[in-house]
Amino acid sequence: QGRVTFRQALFGARSDREYVLVSFLAVLELLRRRVARATQAEVFGEIELEARADFKAWSTEISEHALDEEV
């Protein structure tokens, strides 16, 4: 989608503990790898996650690297 709220990313279609925990860790990993960025317009406001514009290039590079490691 390109842009989603933090709440939507965490809960999605389910709200059980395992799903939320795995989603939270996935969001942290996307932020750590700089695939996405988080913004918050105001204190205690909604946190929005946005995919970087060059995400497709990054994902292709990672996929090619993973293939090289398998060989």
C-alpha positions as CSV (number, residue, x, y, z in Angstrom):
1,Q,0.0,0.0,0.0
2,G,2.9,2.3,0.5
3,R,1.5,3.9,3.7
4,V,-0.1,2.4,6.8
5,T,-0.7,3.3,10.4
6,F,1.4,1.6,13.1
7,R,-1.9,0.2,14.6
8,Q,-2.9,-1.3,11.2
9,A,0.5,-2.9,10.7
10,L,0.4,-4.5,14.2
11,F,-3.2,-5.8,14.3
12,G,-4.0,-6.4,10.6
13,A,-6.8,-8.9,10.4
14,R,-6.0,-10.6,13.8
15,S,-5.3,-9.4,17.3
16,D,-4.0,-12.5,19.1
17,R,-0.8,-12.1,21.1
18,E,1.5,-14.1,18.7
19,Y,0.4,-12.2,15.6
20,V,0.9,-8.8,17.3
21,L,4.3,-9.8,18.6
22,V,5.5,-11.0,15.2
23,S,4.1,-8.0,13.4
24,F,5.8,-5.7,15.9
25,L,9.2,-7.4,15.3
26,A,8.6,-7.2,11.6
27,V,7.9,-3.5,11.7
28,L,11.1,-2.9,13.8
29,E,13.1,-4.9,11.3
30,L,11.7,-2.9,8.4
31,L,12.6,0.3,10.2
32,R,16.1,-1.0,11.1
33,R,16.8,-1.9,7.5
34,R,15.4,1.4,6.4
35,V,12.8,-0.2,4.1
36,A,10.2,1.9,5.8
37,R,10.1,5.1,7.8
38,A,8.0,6.1,10.7
39,T,6.5,9.6,11.2
40,Q,4.4,11.1,13.9
41,A,2.8,14.5,13.3
42,E,2.1,15.3,17.0
43,V,2.9,14.0,20.4
44,F,0.7,10.9,21.2
45,G,-0.6,11.1,17.6
46,E,-0.9,8.2,15.2
47,I,2.4,6.8,13.9
48,E,2.4,6.3,10.2
49,L,4.7,3.8,8.4
50,E,5.7,4.6,4.9
51,A,7.6,2.4,2.4
52,R,10.7,4.1,0.9
53,A,10.5,5.1,-2.7
54,D,13.4,2.8,-3.7
55,F,12.0,-0.2,-1.8
56,K,11.6,-2.3,-5.0
57,A,15.3,-1.8,-5.9
58,W,16.3,-2.8,-2.4
59,S,14.2,-5.9,-2.3
60,T,15.6,-7.0,-5.7
61,E,19.1,-6.5,-4.5
62,I,18.4,-8.5,-1.3
63,S,16.8,-11.3,-3.3
64,E,19.8,-11.5,-5.7
65,H,22.2,-11.5,-2.7
66,A,20.2,-14.4,-1.1
67,L,20.4,-16.4,-4.3
68,D,24.2,-15.9,-4.4
69,E,24.5,-17.2,-0.8
70,E,22.6,-20.4,-1.7
71,V,25.0,-21.3,-4.5
